[in-house]
């Protein structure tokens, strides 16, 4: 990723992992809806948005990254914000 060749772990965590999001857990998937912020274009460029990824250690539940929308289409447990 451009701009991260010399990045320290703290910067990568802050920019890409410690991102505010709404998380919805359903029987089929874990939906992470990312809030708009400065580093969202990097995540958008990753090609991972709206492409479900099956996670074997989650009993094959899917992880789906999306951008935050005003309407919730998934039924499940809704967790707001960034608990960190």
Secondary structure by P-SEA (a helix, b strand, c coil): ccccccccaaaaaaccccbbbbbbbccccbbbbbccccaaaaaaacccccbbbbbccccbbbbbbbcccccccccccccccccc
